[in-house]
Amino acid sequence: MIDESLLDATEELLRADPRGLLRAVAAAGAHVRTAVHGAEESELTRLRPEGRPGTVLVAGSGPEARLVADLFDALAEDGLRVSRLRPTGALAAPGALTWPLPRWAGPLDLLLITSTEGTEPGLSLLVEAAYRRGCAIVAVTPAGSPLADATSNRRNLVIPHTPAPHQEPAGHPGAPGPGWALTAPLLLLGDRLGLFEADRTALLAMADGLDAVAERCGPTSRTHGNPAKTLAAEFAAALPLLWSEGPVARAAARHAAATLSGLAGRPTLTAALPEALTAHGALLGGNLAPGAGDPDDFFRDRVDEPAPLHARVLLLRAPLPDAEGDTAGAAAAARQLAFEQGTAFSELETSATAGGDTASNPLTIAAELIAQLDFAAVYLALAAGRS
């Protein structure tokens, strides 16, 4: 359970945030703008693509690597194969991790690496392995770091990590917001390679969308008109089921599930429509507490038992224009199933979906979905005393 009264007590809420999580997520738009400016001053502007890569490999020690891989996969649709390299090692500490390169990786493939510090030995070793295989390599990392040196020494591209100035580092490695400084330059790279549309104009529009979410979901905005605080209150005693329509919404849902779990300690499941109707069907309408409804335990003392969890469906929508009819039918079926099972159901809107603009920039839609759920995860963490 959480202290819901804290959500509308701005001063207490800020005091409950010593690690600066709210400040970090609110600065997402600023990180995008600074990163775009920094990338434009790098060697990225002199890049002359020689065809599309066979596979894009993504590696990194933070949650940004997963988001980059999912966004590349979503934005390029079926025209690109994307694979995230999962680290191995005895510990989760960055210094103990290694990133094995697939056996099939070779000269036709592109390796993307993200790192806020650039000191992970395993990433420098990955650069050496990829160079020997003939892979092209692009790293977003601080200039002068061991990873930057390893990449540039092999005549590959380094884009300096340039977060927004005057921003104090958040006190949590999974704090949402700063990761956009690593993600935005690689989106520009994808546009440069012709994989999808993500030019300077599109990224600045995405930054504007992130700013709009920060204004709407900030701590001074009360719960009634604040979608992020509303979600935090709704998820307080629920198992969130994030259902998605379209590849962009699926990427946002996967990122949100990782943030809700890693930051707020809230287990979250994701599934895409229409598969979600069967994948999560057994979770709807029931009491998810262990032993709930056990007739042999009728006389147990329930006074000190926590409130049982119930599934709650949140639908994220970003359908492709040519699939609008099919996805609308899937959404209607999802609403009907939740209604029949007595399961709470809601949809998360963006400025584009609220206005019915299905042709809006998919980057902006993805960013607004992600930012609202990032704010919700922060509020849930603060109200649950996880700061």
C-alpha positions as CSV (number, residue, x, y, z in Angstrom):
1,M,0.0,0.0,0.0
2,I,1.0,3.6,-0.4
3,D,0.4,6.9,1.3
4,E,-1.9,8.5,-1.3
5,S,-2.2,11.7,0.7
6,L,1.5,12.3,-0.1
7,L,0.7,12.6,-3.8
8,D,-1.1,16.0,-3.3
9,A,1.2,17.3,-0.6
10,T,3.9,19.0,-2.7
11,E,6.3,19.9,0.0
12,E,6.2,16.5,1.7
13,L,6.5,14.8,-1.7
14,L,9.7,16.8,-2.5
15,R,11.1,16.0,1.0
16,A,10.4,12.3,0.3
17,D,12.6,12.5,-2.8
18,P,16.2,13.0,-1.6
19,R,17.6,11.2,-4.6
20,G,16.1,13.7,-7.0
21,L,13.9,11.3,-9.0
22,L,11.3,13.9,-9.9
23,R,13.9,16.3,-11.0
24,A,15.6,13.7,-13.1
25,V,12.4,12.6,-15.0
26,A,11.3,16.2,-15.5
27,A,14.6,17.0,-17.3
28,A,14.0,14.4,-20.0
29,G,13.3,17.0,-22.7
30,A,16.4,19.1,-21.8
31,H,18.5,15.9,-22.1
32,V,17.2,15.3,-25.6
33,R,17.9,18.8,-26.8
34,T,21.4,18.9,-25.4
35,A,22.2,15.4,-26.8
36,V,20.9,16.4,-30.3
37,H,23.1,19.5,-30.2
38,G,26.1,17.5,-29.1
39,A,25.5,14.8,-31.7
40,E,25.4,17.4,-34.5
41,E,28.8,18.7,-33.4
42,S,30.3,15.2,-33.6
43,E,31.5,13.1,-36.5
44,L,28.0,11.8,-36.9
45,T,27.3,14.7,-39.3
46,R,30.1,13.5,-41.6
47,L,28.8,9.9,-41.7
48,R,28.4,8.6,-45.2
49,P,26.2,5.4,-45.0
50,E,27.1,2.5,-47.3
51,G,23.9,0.6,-47.2
52,R,21.7,-0.7,-44.4
53,P,23.2,-2.9,-41.7
54,G,22.2,-6.6,-41.7
55,T,21.6,-6.6,-38.0
56,V,21.7,-3.8,-35.3
57,L,23.3,-5.1,-32.1
58,V,22.7,-3.1,-28.9
59,A,24.7,-3.3,-25.7
60,G,25.0,-1.2,-22.6
61,S,25.0,-1.5,-18.8
62,G,21.9,0.6,-18.1
63,P,18.2,0.4,-19.1
64,E,18.8,2.6,-22.1
65,A,20.2,-0.3,-24.1
66,R,16.8,-2.1,-23.9
67,L,14.9,1.0,-24.8
68,V,17.2,1.7,-27.8
69,A,16.8,-1.8,-29.1
70,D,13.0,-1.7,-28.7
71,L,12.7,1.7,-30.4
72,F,14.9,0.7,-33.3
73,D,12.8,-2.4,-33.7
74,A,9.6,-0.5,-33.5
75,L,10.5,2.4,-35.7
76,A,12.1,0.3,-38.4
77,E,9.2,-2.1,-38.3
78,D,9.9,-5.2,-40.4
79,G,12.8,-3.6,-42.3
80,L,15.5,-4.3,-39.8
81,R,16.7,-7.1,-37.5
82,V,17.6,-5.8,-34.0
83,S,19.2,-7.8,-31.2
84,R,20.1,-6.7,-27.7
85,L,23.2,-8.2,-26.3
86,R,22.4,-9.5,-22.8
87,P,25.3,-9.3,-20.3
88,T,26.6,-12.2,-18.3
89,G,28.7,-12.3,-15.2
90,A,28.8,-13.3,-11.6
91,L,27.4,-10.0,-10.4
92,A,25.2,-7.2,-11.7
93,A,27.9,-4.6,-11.1
94,P,29.0,-3.0,-14.4
95,G,32.7,-3.9,-13.7
96,A,31.8,-7.6,-13.5
97,L,29.7,-7.9,-16.7
98,T,30.7,-9.1,-20.1
99,W,28.7,-8.9,-23.4
100,P,29.2,-12.0,-25.6
101,L,29.0,-11.3,-29.3
102,P,26.8,-13.7,-31.3
103,R,28.7,-16.2,-33.4
104,W,27.0,-15.0,-36.6
105,A,28.0,-11.3,-36.1
106,G,30.1,-10.0,-38.9
107,P,31.0,-7.2,-41.4
108,L,27.4,-6.6,-42.3
109,D,26.3,-5.8,-38.8
110,L,26.3,-2.6,-36.7
111,L,27.0,-2.6,-33.0
112,L,25.6,0.3,-30.8
113,I,26.9,0.8,-27.3
114,T,25.6,3.1,-24.6
115,S,27.4,4.0,-21.4
116,T,27.1,7.0,-19.0
117,E,30.6,6.3,-17.6
118,G,32.5,4.4,-20.3
119,T,34.5,2.5,-17.7
120,E,33.0,-1.0,-18.0
121,P,35.8,-3.3,-19.0
122,G,33.3,-5.7,-20.6
123,L,32.2,-3.1,-23.1
124,S,35.8,-2.3,-24.2
125,L,36.3,-6.0,-24.7
126,L,33.2,-6.1,-26.8
127,V,34.6,-3.4,-29.0
128,E,37.7,-5.5,-29.6
129,A,35.7,-8.6,-30.4
130,A,33.4,-6.7,-32.8
131,Y,36.4,-5.1,-34.5
132,R,37.9,-8.5,-35.1
133,R,34.6,-9.6,-36.7
134,G,34.5,-6.6,-39.0
135,C,31.4,-5.0,-37.4
136,A,30.8,-1.3,-37.6
137,I,30.7,0.2,-34.1
138,V,29.1,3.4,-32.7
139,A,29.4,4.3,-29.0
140,V,27.6,7.0,-27.1
141,T,29.9,7.5,-24.1
142,P,31.9,10.3,-22.4
143,A,34.8,11.6,-24.4
144,G,38.1,10.4,-23.1
145,S,36.6,7.4,-21.3
146,P,38.2,3.9,-21.8
147,L,35.2,2.9,-24.0
148,A,35.6,6.0,-26.2
149,D,39.3,5.4,-26.6
150,A,38.8,1.8,-27.5
151,T,36.2,2.7,-30.1
152,S,38.1,5.6,-31.7
153,N,41.4,3.6,-31.7
154,R,39.6,1.1,-34.0
155,R,38.5,3.9,-36.3
156,N,34.9,3.7,-35.3
157,L,32.4,6.4,-34.4
158,V,32.2,7.9,-30.9
159,I,29.3,10.3,-30.1
160,P,30.2,12.1,-26.8
161,H,27.6,11.7,-24.1
162,T,26.3,15.2,-23.5
163,P,23.5,15.3,-20.8
164,A,21.7,18.5,-20.0
165,P,24.0,21.0,-18.1
166,H,23.4,21.9,-14.5
167,Q,21.6,18.7,-13.7
168,E,22.7,16.9,-10.6
169,P,23.0,13.1,-11.1
170,A,20.1,11.1,-9.7
171,G,20.8,9.0,-6.7
172,H,19.4,5.8,-8.3
173,P,20.9,4.0,-11.3
174,G,17.4,3.3,-12.8
175,A,16.2,6.9,-12.5
176,P,14.2,7.7,-15.6
177,G,15.0,10.8,-17.6
178,P,18.8,11.0,-18.0
179,G,18.7,8.0,-20.3
180,W,17.4,10.1,-23.1
181,A,20.9,11.7,-23.4
182,L,22.1,8.3,-24.6
183,T,19.1,7.4,-26.6
184,A,18.6,10.5,-28.7
185,P,22.0,10.5,-30.5
186,L,21.4,6.9,-31.7
187,L,17.9,7.8,-33.0
188,L,19.6,10.5,-35.0
189,L,22.0,7.8,-36.3
190,G,19.1,5.6,-37.3
191,D,17.7,8.5,-39.3
192,R,21.1,9.1,-40.9
193,L,21.3,5.5,-41.9
194,G,17.8,5.6,-43.5
195,L,16.4,3.1,-41.0
196,F,13.5,5.3,-39.9
197,E,12.6,9.0,-39.7
198,A,14.1,10.6,-36.6
199,D,15.8,13.8,-37.8
200,R,16.5,16.9,-35.8
201,T,13.0,18.3,-36.2
202,A,11.4,15.1,-35.1
203,L,13.6,14.8,-32.0
204,L,13.0,18.4,-31.0
205,A,9.3,17.8,-31.3
206,M,9.8,14.7,-29.1
207,A,11.6,17.0,-26.5
208,D,8.6,19.3,-26.6
209,G,6.3,16.4,-25.9
210,L,8.5,15.4,-22.9
211,D,8.3,18.9,-21.6
212,A,4.5,18.9,-21.9
213,V,4.3,15.7,-19.9
214,A,6.6,17.2,-17.2
215,E,4.3,20.2,-16.9
216,R,1.1,18.1,-16.8
217,C,2.6,15.4,-14.5
218,G,4.7,17.5,-12.2
219,P,4.5,17.4,-8.4
220,T,2.5,20.6,-8.2
221,S,-0.3,19.2,-10.4
222,R,-3.0,17.5,-8.2
223,T,-3.9,13.9,-8.7
224,H,-7.3,14.6,-10.3
225,G,-5.7,16.2,-13.3
226,N,-2.4,14.4,-13.2
227,P,-2.4,11.1,-15.2
228,A,0.9,10.0,-13.6
229,K,-0.3,10.5,-10.0
230,T,-3.6,8.8,-11.0
231,L,-1.8,5.8,-12.3
232,A,0.4,5.6,-9.1
233,A,-2.8,5.5,-7.0
234,E,-4.4,2.9,-9.2
235,F,-1.3,0.7,-9.3
236,A,-0.9,0.9,-5.5
237,A,-2.8,-2.4,-4.8
238,A,-2.8,-3.8,-8.3
239,L,-0.8,-6.1,-10.6
240,P,-0.4,-3.8,-13.6
241,L,-1.0,-5.4,-17.0
242,L,0.3,-3.2,-19.7
243,W,-1.4,-4.1,-23.0
244,S,-0.2,-2.4,-26.2
245,E,-1.3,-1.7,-29.7
246,G,1.4,-1.2,-32.3
247,P,5.2,-1.6,-32.1
248,V,5.8,1.8,-30.6
249,A,3.4,1.2,-27.8
250,R,4.9,-2.2,-27.2
251,A,8.4,-0.5,-26.8
252,A,6.9,1.9,-24.3
253,A,5.2,-0.8,-22.3
254,R,8.4,-2.9,-22.0
255,H,10.3,0.1,-20.8
256,A,7.5,1.0,-18.3
257,A,7.4,-2.6,-16.9
258,A,11.2,-2.5,-16.2
259,T,10.9,1.0,-14.6
260,L,7.9,0.0,-12.4
261,S,9.6,-3.1,-11.3
262,G,13.1,-1.8,-10.8
263,L,12.3,1.6,-9.4
264,A,9.0,1.2,-7.6
265,G,9.2,-2.5,-6.8
266,R,5.9,-3.1,-8.6
267,P,5.8,-6.4,-10.6
268,T,4.4,-5.6,-14.0
269,L,3.4,-7.8,-17.0
270,T,3.2,-6.7,-20.6
271,A,1.6,-8.2,-23.7
272,A,0.6,-7.0,-27.1
273,L,-2.9,-7.2,-28.5
274,P,-4.5,-9.4,-29.5
275,E,-2.3,-12.0,-27.8
276,A,-2.8,-10.3,-24.5
277,L,-6.4,-11.5,-24.3
278,T,-5.2,-15.1,-23.9
279,A,-1.8,-14.5,-22.4
280,H,-3.3,-12.6,-19.4
281,G,-6.9,-13.9,-19.5
282,A,-6.5,-16.1,-16.5
283,L,-5.3,-13.1,-14.4
284,L,-8.4,-11.0,-14.9
285,G,-11.2,-10.7,-12.4
286,G,-9.6,-12.7,-9.7
287,N,-7.9,-12.2,-6.3
288,L,-4.2,-12.7,-6.9
289,A,-3.3,-13.2,-3.2
290,P,-1.7,-16.6,-2.4
291,G,-4.3,-18.9,-0.9
292,A,-7.2,-16.4,-1.5
293,G,-10.6,-18.1,-1.4
294,D,-9.2,-21.3,0.2
295,P,-12.2,-22.9,2.0
296,D,-10.0,-24.9,4.3
297,D,-8.5,-21.6,5.7
298,F,-11.8,-19.9,6.4
299,F,-11.1,-19.2,10.1
300,R,-7.6,-17.7,9.7
301,D,-6.9,-14.3,11.2
302,R,-7.2,-11.7,8.4
303,V,-6.6,-8.5,10.5
304,D,-2.9,-8.2,9.7
305,E,-3.1,-9.5,6.1
306,P,-2.2,-7.1,3.3
307,A,-4.9,-6.2,0.8
308,P,-5.0,-8.7,-2.0
309,L,-3.8,-7.7,-5.4
310,H,-6.1,-7.4,-8.4
311,A,-5.1,-7.2,-12.0
312,R,-5.5,-3.8,-13.6
313,V,-5.3,-3.3,-17.4
314,L,-3.7,-0.2,-18.9
315,L,-3.9,0.0,-22.7
316,L,-1.1,1.9,-24.5
317,R,-2.2,2.8,-28.1
318,A,0.0,3.7,-31.0
319,P,-1.4,1.7,-33.9
320,L,0.1,1.9,-37.4
321,P,-2.0,3.9,-39.8
322,D,-2.6,0.9,-42.1
323,A,-3.7,-1.3,-39.2
324,E,-6.1,1.2,-37.6
325,G,-9.2,-0.9,-38.3
326,D,-7.7,-4.2,-37.0
327,T,-6.3,-2.6,-33.8
328,A,-9.5,-0.8,-33.1
329,G,-11.3,-4.1,-33.1
330,A,-8.6,-5.6,-30.8
331,A,-9.0,-2.6,-28.4
332,A,-12.8,-3.1,-28.3
333,A,-12.4,-6.8,-27.6
334,A,-9.9,-6.0,-24.7
335,R,-12.4,-3.5,-23.2
336,Q,-15.2,-6.1,-23.4
337,L,-13.1,-8.8,-21.9
338,A,-12.1,-6.6,-18.9
339,F,-15.7,-5.5,-18.4
340,E,-16.9,-9.1,-18.4
341,Q,-14.3,-10.2,-15.9
342,G,-14.8,-7.2,-13.6
343,T,-11.3,-6.0,-14.1
344,A,-10.4,-2.3,-14.0
345,F,-9.4,-1.1,-17.5
346,S,-8.1,2.3,-18.6
347,E,-6.2,3.8,-21.6
348,L,-3.1,6.0,-21.5
349,E,-3.5,8.9,-23.9
350,T,-0.9,11.2,-25.6
351,S,-1.5,14.5,-27.2
352,A,-1.8,12.8,-30.5
353,T,-4.2,10.0,-29.5
354,A,-6.4,12.4,-27.5
355,G,-6.8,14.5,-30.7
356,G,-7.2,11.5,-33.0
357,D,-4.0,12.3,-34.9
358,T,-2.8,8.8,-35.9
359,A,-0.3,10.3,-38.4
360,S,1.6,12.1,-35.6
361,N,5.3,11.6,-35.1
362,P,5.7,8.1,-33.6
363,L,8.7,9.3,-31.6
364,T,6.6,11.9,-29.8
365,I,3.9,9.3,-29.1
366,A,6.5,6.9,-27.7
367,A,8.1,9.5,-25.6
368,E,4.9,10.8,-24.1
369,L,3.8,7.3,-23.2
370,I,7.2,6.5,-21.6
371,A,7.3,9.8,-19.7
372,Q,3.9,9.5,-18.1
373,L,4.7,6.0,-16.9
374,D,8.1,7.1,-15.7
375,F,6.5,9.8,-13.6
376,A,4.0,7.2,-12.3
377,A,6.8,4.9,-11.3
378,V,8.5,7.7,-9.4
379,Y,5.3,8.7,-7.6
380,L,4.7,5.1,-6.7
381,A,8.2,4.7,-5.3
382,L,8.0,7.9,-3.3
383,A,4.5,7.2,-1.9
384,A,5.6,3.6,-0.9
385,G,8.6,4.9,0.9
386,R,11.2,3.5,-1.5
387,S,13.1,6.7,-1.9
